[in-house]
Amino acid sequence: MRLASRLTAIKPSPTLALNARARALAQAGEDVVSFAAGEPDFDTPQFIKDAAVEALRTGFTKYTATAGIPELRAAISEKLRRENRLGFTPEQVLVTCGAKHALYDLFQALLNEGDEVILFSPYWVSYPEMVQLACGRPVVLETREEDGFAPDPDALRRALTPRTRAVVFNSPSNPSGAVISRDRLADLGHALHHHDCLVVTDDIYEKLLYVEGPFINVTNAAPFLAERTVVINGMSKAFAMTGWRLGYAAGPRALIAAMQTIQDQSTSNAPSMVQKAALAALQGPADVLAPMVSEYRARRDLFVEGLNRIPGLRCRLPEGAFYVLPRISGLFGRAFRGTPLTSSVQVSELLLDHYRLAAVPGLPFGAEGFLRLSFATSRANIEKGLKRLGEFVAELE
């Protein structure tokens, strides 16, 4: 069968593929420790589940407007005003089937063939693939571990061209957990001041912060960008609602309308009862997230301390999200049972094959020489996984 040529440049998600393989091994009875999935291991708070059940009980199961029910769009608008100091009206909000869906709609609505989107590496694996699916060209600017993975404003200025349509910010970051400081965000904003490209801020990890002070995105630090900023966010990470698939975008009216047109002809509305659950999440008790964040912080500290005790590994302390990104390039050139180590993909495969440890390679994130490990799992699993990783390194020649 002849398939669309656009697929030739698109790679499957390595995180989904590795997680699926780890689950298959576990279902077959293998003792697998997985650090692959970016998915909270906490249950969705009960009051959110209750709201969905009530929606089902009362028959709120029909189609809604593509953009979402009015009360949810209003609640998102209010949340952005109250928590993020951003003035988007409900008409500037689009409710989507997850934050990934919002990004997909965005690139489909924005890009023409050859248009450029600037990404900072390490980046989330789906950014470049979604840009390419929209016939755009990802332009990757590398960041440095020794700089805390903070983008360089001068490098951003040099990368801007007449074809640049958007710059994507993700802080806290997947995969590094890095948080860009207010001062650096302001400098990056000034680099964009005289270029009319769109600013995309993916704030999905905004609630998972381990540093002092409120969450700051690029538009908070550079308010003159507000009229050409689109905010991407959702319920999945903060409220442990990954399977519910509820995200949103807020941005310029013309762009949101164009994204809605894309969604009209693809998914239509996000599930009706899930919209009611999201409304409850946004209007519910603010302190429900504190125990999760406290536990993530403890797991982070345990993980980083353990990784830095393993010879040949180095790991910086992430300021947000629930990932660590240890450098493993110090192992390259050593051999595992006679085979020299040469790449993060090879190390990932060996860990799963021989130690039943699922660790995502850094290469698909633009971070060769690293592994991305999720600490959205129990402390017992973290300790077990660290032991297996240590045993793997100890076996190297």
N, C-alpha and C positions, 0 to 999 in steps of 0.2 A: 504493500500500500504506500502511495506517495503522500508524505506528510508536509506540513508547512515548512518552508525553508527557514523561517524565523527560529525554529527550534534548534537548528544546528549550533547556535552559539549559546544555548541555554543549558546549564548543568543542573541536575537534581539537587535538592537541598541536602547537604551532607549531614546536618543535624537530624533531620527527619529520617534519613536513610540509616544512620548509625543507631538512632534510638529504636527504629523498627527492628533492626537486627538484634540489638540487645534484648528487646522484649521477646523476640522469637526464641532466643536462647533460654531466657528465663522461663518461658512457657513450656519449654522442652525439659525443664527440671534442672538447668544449670544455675549455679550460684553466681549471678552476675551483679556487679556493682556498677551502676550507671551514673556518670557525671555528664551525660549528653544533653538531656532535655532542659530547655529554658522554661520550666513549668513549676510553679509553686507546689510543694507537697502538702500544703495546708488545704483544708476543706474550705469551700465557699462559705462565708458567714451565714448563719441560719436565717437571719432576717431577710437576706437577699433571696435565699431559696424559698422562703415563705411567700415573698412577693410574686415569684414565678408560679408557685402553686395556686395562689389566689387568682392570678390571671387565668390559669387553666380552669379553675373551679367555676369562675364566672363567665367563661366562654370568650375570653379575650384571645382568640386564636385565628382571627381573620387577617387579611392583608391590611397593612397600614400604608400611609404615604411613603414613597420611596425614601424620602429624606429623614423619616422617623416621625414618631408621634410628637405633637406640639409640646407636650409637657416635658418630654425628655430633651428636646432641643433647647427649651427654655432653661432646664436645669443645667445643661452643659454650658450654655452661655453664662449663667450665674456662677457656676463653678470657675470658669475661666476669669471672670471679673473678680470674684472673691479671693481665689487662691493664687492666680497668676497675674492679676492686675492687667488683663487684656480685655479690650472692649469689643468683642464680637457679639452681634445680635443673634437671636435664634435663627433668623433667615440666612445667616452666614455659617450655619452648622449642618453637616451631613452625617447621619448615623449610618454606620457600615457594619459588615459582617467581620469584625476584627480590625485592628489597626493595620494589618498587612493589606487588607482589602482597601482601606482608605488610601494607602500609598499606591496601590495598583491603579485605582481610579484616577489618582492625581497624575501619574505619569502618562496614562492613556489620554487624559484630557489636555495635558500641557505640551507634549513633545511631538515634533515633526521629525522626519528622517534626518539624522545627522546632528540634531540638537544635542548639546552637551550638558551633563549633570555632574557637578563636582562632589566627590565623596572623599572622606578622610579615612585612611586605613590605620589600624584595623577597623573594618566596617562590618555591619550585619550582612550575612551572605546573600540575602534576597535583594538588596539595593541594586547592585549592578545588573542582576538578571531581569528585574522588573523594568529598569531603564532600557535594556536591550529589547525586551518584548514590546516596548513602545517605540522601537526603531531609533532610540536615542543612543548616545555614546557616553559611557561612564568615564570620567576623568578622575583618576585616583591620586590624591596627594598623601604621601606617607607622613606619619608622625613618628616620634621617637619615644621609646620606653623611658629614656633618661629625662625626657621633658614631661613625663606623666601622660604621654599620648595626647598632648594638647596641640591643636593645629597651629601652624605658623602663619600669621597674618601676611607677611611679605610673600610667602609661597602662594597664598590664596590670591593676592593681587596679580602675581605673575601668571597664574593659571586662567584668569578671567579673559574671555574672548567674546567677540560678537555672537558666537554660537552658544554661549553659556546661558541656559534657561533657568537653572536652579542650583542651589548649594544645599546639601543635606547636613544637618547637625543632629547628633544623637548623644545626649549627655543627661544622665549617666549612660554609658556606652555598653552595648553588646558588640564585641565580646570582652572588652578590657575592664569594664567597671569604672573607667575613668570619668571624672567630673571636671568639666572645663570651668575655670574660675570666672568670676564676674569681670575682672579686668581683662582677661584674655578674650572673653566673649565680646566685650566692648571694642577691643582692638580689631577683632575679626569683623564686627559690624561696621566699623569705620572703613575697613578694606572694601566693603560692598557698597559704601554710601553712594558712589557715583556710577554704579552699574545697576541696570534695571532688572536684574534677574530675580527670580522668586527665592525666598528664604523658606526652607522646609525644616521645621524643628520637630523631631520625633521624640516626644516626651514620655514614652510608654513606661519608663522606669523612674519617673519623677518622685514617687513616694518612697522609693527604696534608696534612701540617702543615709550615709554614715558620717557625714561631716556637719559641722555647726552651720546654722543659718538656714534660710528658706531656699527652696529650689529656685534656680535662676536659669531661664533660657536666653537665647541670643537676643530676642526682642525686648526682654526686660532690661538687658544691658545696653541695648541700642534701640531706643523707642522709635527713632526715625524710620526703622524698617517695618513698623507695624502694618502699614497699609499693603505691603507686599510679602507678608508672612502667612504661611499656612501651618497650623499646629495639628500634629497627628498624636492621638492618644487613644486609650481604651481601658477596658475593665480587667484585662486578663492578668497582668502581673501584680498590680496592687491588691486586687480583691480576690485573687485566686480563682479567676473565672475563665481560664484558658479555653475550656471546651464550650463555653457559652457563646463565643465568637461575637463580641460586641465592641466595636471601636467607633471612632469619630474623627472628622476633620473639621477645622474651623479656619476660614480664610476669606480672601476677597470674594465678593458676591458673584462676579462673573466666573471665577474658577469653580466655586462650589456648585453653581448652576451647571457648568459643563461636566463636572464630576457626577452630578445627579443624572445627567443625560446618559453617561456611560452606565451608571448603575441601573437606570430604567430598563436598559436593554440587556442586562446581565443577571443580577440577582434580584432586582427590585428591593423590597425592604428587608432589613434585618428581622429575625423572628420576633413576632409581636410580644410573646410572653417574656422573651429575653429583654426586650426594651423596658418592660415593667420592672424586671429585676435590676437593670442598670439604673433606672430612676430611683429605686430604693437604695442602691449602693451610694449614689451621689447625695442623697438626702438623709442618709443614715448617720449613726453615731461616728464622730470623727476619730474616736480613740480605738476603733476596732482594728486598725492596722498596726498599732504600736507593738503588741506582742510579737507579731510576725517580724517586724523590722528588728526588734531586739534579738530575736532568735537568729535571724540572718547574720546580724553583726557578730554574734558569738561563733557561728559556723565559719564565717569569713576569717576571723582571727585564728581559729583552730586550723583551718585549711592552709593559710599562708604560712603560719609557723611550721606546720608539718612539711610543706613543700620545700621551704628553705633549709630544712635539716637534711634533705636528700642530696648527696653529692652530685654536682653537675647541673642542678636545677636552680633557677632564680625566679622569684615571684614578688612583684610589687603589691602593696596593699591597695585594693580597689576602694574607691570612695563611694560607690553606689552599685545598683543592680545586684545580681546574685551569681556573678562569674568571677573566676580567677583566670589569669592568662600567664601561666608560668613559661619562662623561656627554657627550652630543651635543647637548643643548638649546641650546648656544651657536651651533649651526648653524641653528636654526629661524629663519625669517624671511628667510634668504638663499635664492637661487633656483638650481635646477639646470636649465639650458637653458630658462629662462623660467618654470619651475614653482616656486613658493615651497615650502620645506620646512616641514612642520607636525607631523610625528609620527615616532616611531621605526619604525613599520611602513612608512611611505613611504620612509624612508632605507634600510631593509633591502631593500625591493623594488628600489630604484634601484641599489644596490650589486650585487645579483645580476644584474639585467637588463643593466646597462651596463659593469660592471667584473668580472663573474664572481667576486664575492666574497660568500660566504654568511656573513651576520652576523645573529644572532637579535635581533629587536626586544625592547626592555625591557618594552613594554606588557603582554604576557601574564604577566610575572613581577611585576606591580604596580610597575613601574619605568619609567614613561614618561619619555622624555628620555634614556634610556640604551640601549646595545647590550650584549648578552651575547656575549662572544667566548671560545671555548675554546682553551686552549693545549695541548690534548692532540694536538698535531701537531708536525711537525719545525720546527727553527729556520729552515730554508730557507723553509718555507711561511709562517712568521710574518713573515719579512722581506719576502717577496713580497706577502703580504696587507697589510702596513703601507704598502708602496709604492703599492698600488692605492687604499687608503683615503686616503692623502695626495694622490694624483692627483685623486680625487673631490672632496676639500675644496678643492683648488686651482682646480677648475673652477667652483666656486660663485660666483655674482655677488652 
